[in-house]
Amino acid sequence: MENISNSESKQYVVFKLGNEEYGIDIQKVQIIERIQNITRVPKSPYFIKGVINLRGEIIPVMSLRSKFGLQEDDYNDETRIIIVEIEDSKIGMIVDQVKEVLQISSQAIENVQGFTSDINFNYIQGVGKVNDHIVTLLNLKNIIDSNM
């Protein structure tokens, strides 16, 4: 990991959806769970898969694949639910695989203007570069706000 002295850096939880790597601010992550039984909720948006009971707390779970318009994937041993908290609300996000935690300096994050992607630009905070990694950093607030 790089030693960054004169620029601000943050840690990001890096996960995969298909062949792409995405990152979310580790300070928003509450816990990472294995895939478990998800109870469907009638009349919920297409990307909300239902709710889970996590230690007595009912948490809605969304599929990031569905939200981003990607092909649905079968769950496997690598599939995880990342529980995040934004403004006192918790939501689970189903991802294909959690890879690692990376520290990325603010200088290594580029804006996404003119960046071509299948994902809504409002969902993207920037693109981080660390060594040979290129990670699309997500704006969780915009992703979750667009749920409701």
ABEGO torsion letter per residue (X at the ends): XBBBAABBBBBBBBBBBEABBBBBBAAABABBBBBBBBBBBBGBBAABAEBBBBGGBBBBBBBAAAAAGBBBBBBBAABBBBBBBBGGBBBBBBBABBABBBBBBAAABBBABGBBBABBAAABAEBBBBEABBBBBBBAAAAAAAAX
